[in-house]
C-alpha cells in the first residue's frame, strides 16, 4: 500500500473503491462532466457526506468508467494506484489491526461501509483460509471489474507487511472468462479460474497470521467504535430500503404512494425520504427496480402476453411499459424475450 496521495476534491466523500475510480479517470484526462454524464448522481451529491451510492449506482458508475476508458481490464490499470490511507477510517483500521487475519475479519465485517457491490466472509477450508465472495451486480463485465478490484486490493494491501509476497494463492470465479483475459493473465500474479460455481479467494495459510507493521491497539479501538456506529446506521438504512422493497413487490400491480408506504412501515413521509436519500435511492427508483426485476423474470420464465405483464407490474398501458422497458434494457419486451431463446 502506498500512502502518498491526497484524493481529488470531487471524490473525497466517496467510499474507497468509487473514489479510486474517480481519481483514476481524472488522472487519465477525463473531465468531471464526462465522468458523471448520464449517471443518476452528480459530483454535487458526492459533496454530501451522508450520501451513499446504492448497488444500482455502483453498477452504473463502473459501467461508465469502462465505457470511457474502453478497457474491460480496468482494475489492472488501477492496481498500483496510490491509496491515501490517512484519509479513510476503514483503511486505517485495517492497517493498524495487528495481524493479517484480524484485518481480514474486519474487512469482511465492515464490507458495507466501503462497497455495496459485494459481500465477503472469511472461512477455513481443507486447503486453507478462503474468502467467500458474493457479488451484488447484474452485468458480467461489471462483476469482473468488481471482483478483480477486490482481489487485487486484498493482495496488494498486505504486500508491505509480507515484503512483497502474495497473500492470494489463487481464485475461483463464478464468472465467464472475459474477452482478452489471456493477454493480461500474468499481470495478476496468481491464478484465476473462471466458470466456477462459487467465488472463492484462496489465501496462503503460511502468511495469514503475519503481523502488520503499523499495529496500534488504541487507534484500532477508537476507529472500531466509529465503524460500528457507521455499520449500525447503514444497517438501519438498509432495513428501511428492504422493507420498502418488500412492500412494493407485494403490491406491485397497484403500488402504494410514498406517504402510504411510509405509514405502513411506521415512519413519517419525511423520515422515509431521508432514509432513502441517505441510502442513495428514492421511492421511485425502488418501484422502478421492482418493476424491472419482475418484468424480466416474467418475460424469461413465462409465456404471458406482454400486455398482461405490463398490467401485472403496475403499468396502466402496455405502451408505457414498452417505453420503460426499452429504457431499462435497450430492447423492447418482445425483443428481450426473443433473445432469451
Secondary structure, DSSP 4 states (H G I P E B T S, - for coil): -----PPPGGGTTS-HHHHHHHHHHHHTT--HHHHHTT-SS-HHHHTSTT----HHHHHHHHHHHHHHHT-TTHHHHHTT----GGG-HHHHHHHTSSBHHHHHHHHHHTHHHH-SSEEEEEEEETTEEEEEEEE--S-HHHHHHHHHHHHHHHHHHTTTTTTT--SEEEEE-SSPPPTTGGGTGGGSSSEEE-S-SSEEEEE-TTTTTPBPTT--HHHHHHHHHHHHHHHHHHHHHHHHHHHHHHHHHHTGGGPPPHHHHHHHTT--HHHHHHHHHHTT--HHHHHHHHHHHHHHHHHHH----HHHHHHHTT-SSHHHHHHHHHHHHSS-HHHHHHTT-
